Amino acid sequence: MKTTAWILLFLNIGLLVYFNLDRILPNAPTIQWAEISPEKISLLTEAQISKLPKIIKPAPQAVVAPIVTPPVSACFEWGTFSLASVSKVRLALEKLSIEPIINEHNAQTKKRFWVFVPPAKSAEAAQKLVSEYSTLGIDDMFIVQTPKWKNAISFGLFEDETLAQSLLSTLKAKGIKNAQKSLWKLEKGDASLLLNQLSSLQVSSLKNLEVDFPEANLKKVACK
């Protein structure tokens, strides 16, 4: 009996809740749809459209092109060389990816005068001399590497003896008493090399190569 009574009680409670849900639970929000009035819709003329506020789009930012710096290039004239040594020089230049223009001279080669300091006893002694001369304000010189004159200090080779003598006097005035001037051996024929459009790396390598050929002058010239 008690069980039946409890069942009837729960059934009555359930029916009571079911029929009073709208009072127990909150009402769902009512969505109100906007009413459209067809009589208020009209087509705009082109004049009316042109008067409507324009949507201004932001101007696209200008793309600044990167500044391309042209590679630095330089041109040199190197000479003179005996015709017998030109092939050796050309082979050395090919290793630096430099293609020279060879200008051969006639057999009546001008005299050349070399200003130098005789060979030192060792490479270390020669390098010490170069350092000492640098402190005197002398920069245009190099240590000769060819066997006959190895470790001599070369200050330049001149076709004009007056220029050679002037340099020699300057060196002696600065205290380099053992500087000398000598007539370079004459060849029956010679050539000079024109080196065009060299990069900074090639110029640096060329400066290092210069010491192997003390008989020639390397000078910068205008590129053509």
C-alpha angles and dihedrals in degrees: 000000000000091000092052091049093053091049092052090048094054091046091054092048091049093051091047092053094045094053092046100046092117089059097042100044123055116257116261114249114266116233112217115202119215112249118235117218108205092194090063094056115097136167117245121232122231089255091054091047091052090055094054114108111269123232105235113211116210112257112254113254113253113249109232110218113227114254108247112208111211113237114263112249133180138189128219140186115215123189172277107300130168112252088243092059098044093087091053092050092046091052090052091050093050088061087060091048090248118141109200128206107228119216112191119206128210124263094264096082117184119245116264127206122208123207112201150135114246119257117289121228093255143003089257091054091048092050090050090054091051090053091050093049091049090060087057090059097260114136107153102083141093141190113259115234103185112112098243095052100023113161094012115135112236120203098178148302118248136191089199110069090201091063091047092050092048091054091046091053091049092051093049091048088056090055102265094130097168094058112124142192120218136177108245118229114272124235129205089233137004144175142212127215128227113208114194133198100357120181121231089257092052091048090053091050090046091054089055091049092051093077090065091062108045092163091072134066121224113208133170116242136182114276115243 
